[in-house]
Amino acid sequence: MKGHRWFAATYDLLMRPGDSVLAPVRQFVAGGASGLVLEVGCGTGANLPYYDWERVESLDATEPDPFMLQRARRRASKLPPSARVTFHEAPAEALPFPDAIFDTVVVSLVLCTVDDVEKSLAEVKRVLKGDGVLRLVEHVRGEGLMGRFQDAIQPAWGWCAAGCHPNRRTAEAVRAAGFRLDVERRFSLTLGAPAFVGLARLAPAERPRVGNGAAKE
C-alpha cells in the first residue's frame, strides 16, 4: 500500500507542540469556510473540529495517503451529526470534481508537499467558483540565512517528513496561478520557518465565463 504509515502514525504527536500557534490559524482558515467546501490534503483531519457546520453545507476532503485518510475518518466519526463530510483518496494534482463547483477551498500546510505545485493550484482554480475563496496557511522559504538553511536541509527534511519542501515560494506560486492573494497574517513555525495565512480569489480574467460570456463579478 502506498503512503507513509509511520509518518501518519506520528503526525499529530509531532504537530502537538505547535498547537498553540496553529489553533487560531485553523480557526481562521477552516472556521471561516462556508457553502460547498473542499479541503485539499486533509491529512489526519486536524482541521475538522474547527469547521462551523452551520455555515458549511457540505465538506469534501481529499488526501492521497491512505494512512492519513484512515485517521481523518476516525476523527470525523466524532463530529456532530450535522457535519456532512465525504472523503476521497486523491492527489491535489487530480481532483475528482467538476469545474467551478466549490464556494470555498481550504489548503492547510499542503502545497509544501505536493509533487507539482503549479498543477495542484490549477486544479484548485478549476474547481473553485468564480466568486469563491481559497483559504490557506502555508510555510514558505525565508530570506537570507533562513532561506539558505531551508535549502540545505530540504533533502533530509523531505525524507523524514513525507516529501515536505520547507523552501517553496508558495505565495508567489499562488499569485502566478492567477489568484489575488491577500496575506492576513505572518508567523513562524518549527525552527522559525516563516509561514502565512491568506485569502485568495480568482483574478477577474481567470474567472469562469457565465451567462452571456461575461466574467461574473
C-alpha positions, 0 to 999 in steps of 0.5 A: 500500500502506498503512503507513509504509515509511520509518518501518519502514525506520528503526525499529530504527536509531532504537530502537538507542540505547535498547537498553540500557534496553529489553533487560531490559524485553523480557526481562521482558515477552516472556521471561516469556510462556508457553502460547498467546501473542499479541503485539499490534503486533509491529512489526519483531519486536524482541521475538522473540529474547527469547521462551523457546520452551520455555515458549511453545507457540505465538506469534501476532503481529499488526501492521497495517503491512505494512512492519513485518510484512515485517521481523518475518518476516525476523527470525523466519526466524532463530529456532530451529526450535522457535519456532512463530510465525504472523503476521497483518496486523491492527489491535489494534482487530480481532483475528482470534481467538476469545474467551478463547483466549490464556494470555498477551498481550504489548503492547510500546510499542503502545497509544501508537499505536493509533487507539482505545485503549479498543477495542484493550484490549477486544479484548485482554480478549476474547481473553485467558483468564480466568486469563491475563496481559497483559504490557506496557511502555508510555510514558505522559504525565508530570506537570507540565512533562513532561506539558505538553511531551508535549502540545505536541509530540504533533502533530509527534511523531505525524507523524514517528513513525507516529501515536505519542501520547507523552501517553496515560494508558495505565495508567489506560486499562488499569485502566478496561478492567477489568484489575488492573494491577500496575506492576513497574517505572518508567523513562524513555525518549527525552527522559525520557518516563516509561514502565512495565512491568506485569502485568495480569489480568482483574478477577474480574467481567470474567472469562469465565463457565465451567462452571456460570456461575461466574467461574473463579478 
